[in-house]
Amino acid sequence: MIKVRLKFFSILIDIVGRQELVLTFHKDNITVKDVIEYVEKNYPKLVELKRHIPITILINGTNASKEDIINDGDEIAFLPPASGG
């Protein structure tokens, strides 16, 4: 069993409706791709947003690729592009 914490920032909080989400997977070898698929299935507005802006995904503060393995206790952050001036 793998338990991970998802963190959302900026406009993604509005889409998901919360800043954090804890997920439990009941299988081993979970990848970033598995987490993305879960989020997109449960928050379809995120799919639409991804067509317009890139979303960076970090595992424990480090850039992640879809093939990266998720470990129990990892924190996965979803970040839209930074803006400001």
Phi and psi in degrees as a GROMACS rama.xvg file:
@    title "Ramachandran Plot"
@    xaxis  label "Phi"
@    yaxis  label "Psi"
@TYPE xy
-122.846  125.638  ILE-2
-113.592  126.534  LYS-3
-130.521  154.606  VAL-4
-109.54  125.261  ARG-5
-99.7406  136.726  LEU-6
-123.117  135.39  LYS-7
-118.529  147.718  PHE-8
-130.277  153.934  PHE-9
54.8968  -129.812  SER-10
-61.4899  -23.052  ILE-11
-67.3569  -28.6447  LEU-12
-63.8453  -40.8553  ILE-13
-63.3983  -38.6371  ASP-14
-71.971  -45.1546  ILE-15
-81.0677  -28.0996  VAL-16
87.668  8.88865  GLY-17
-162.46  161.327  ARG-18
-86.9185  -31.6081  GLN-19
-132.383  152.975  GLU-20
-147.129  133.942  LEU-21
-107.58  128.011  VAL-22
-116.692  145.407  LEU-23
-121.353  123.618  THR-24
-105.666  137.061  PHE-25
-102.269  35.35  HIS-26
-148.126  163.859  LYS-27
-92.4637  174.405  ASP-28
58.7377  46.5367  ASN-29
-78.3995  136.392  ILE-30
-112.856  168.94  THR-31
-57.7979  -38.1918  VAL-32
-57.9165  -41.3419  LYS-33
-61.7458  -41.6848  ASP-34
-65.8604  -44.5201  VAL-35
-59.5752  -45.1668  ILE-36
-60.7201  -40.6866  GLU-37
-61.5647  -48.3286  TYR-38
-63.6811  -44.7702  VAL-39
-65.4095  -36.2786  GLU-40
-65.8873  -39.3993  LYS-41
-90.1378  -16.6393  ASN-42
-135.32  73.394  TYR-43
-60.7998  -22.4302  PRO-44
-63.8656  -24.9183  LYS-45
-65.7653  -36.2058  LEU-46
-61.0463  -45.2857  VAL-47
-62.2829  -43.2889  GLU-48
-61.7049  -40.1052  LEU-49
-62.4631  -21.2067  LYS-50
-71.2442  -20.0281  ARG-51
-109.67  -29.7401  HIS-52
-137.924  147.149  ILE-53
-76.4708  145.98  PRO-54
-119.143  123.708  ILE-55
-88.5361  139.006  THR-56
-119.286  129.959  ILE-57
-117.994  143.6  LEU-58
-111.73  117.324  ILE-59
50.5073  39.7243  ASN-60
86.2758  3.10964  GLY-61
-116.515  137.73  THR-62
-51.0389  138.041  ASN-63
-119.349  151.576  ALA-64
-109.8  164.078  SER-65
-61.7223  -25.1407  LYS-66
-85.9173  -10.2812  GLU-67
-61.5627  139.296  ASP-68
-82.3348  138.172  ILE-69
-95.7275  134.227  ILE-70
-107.639  156.687  ASN-71
-55.6087  130.62  ASP-72
90.0963  -3.23925  GLY-73
-65.6981  153.065  ASP-74
-111.753  125.216  GLU-75
-113.655  119.869  ILE-76
-106.493  136.245  ALA-77
-109.696  115.876  PHE-78
-123.103  126.034  LEU-79
-77.0222  171.336  PRO-80
-59.4809  146.442  PRO-81
-72.689  145.136  ALA-82
-138.39  166.097  SER-83
139.455  -170.523  GLY-84
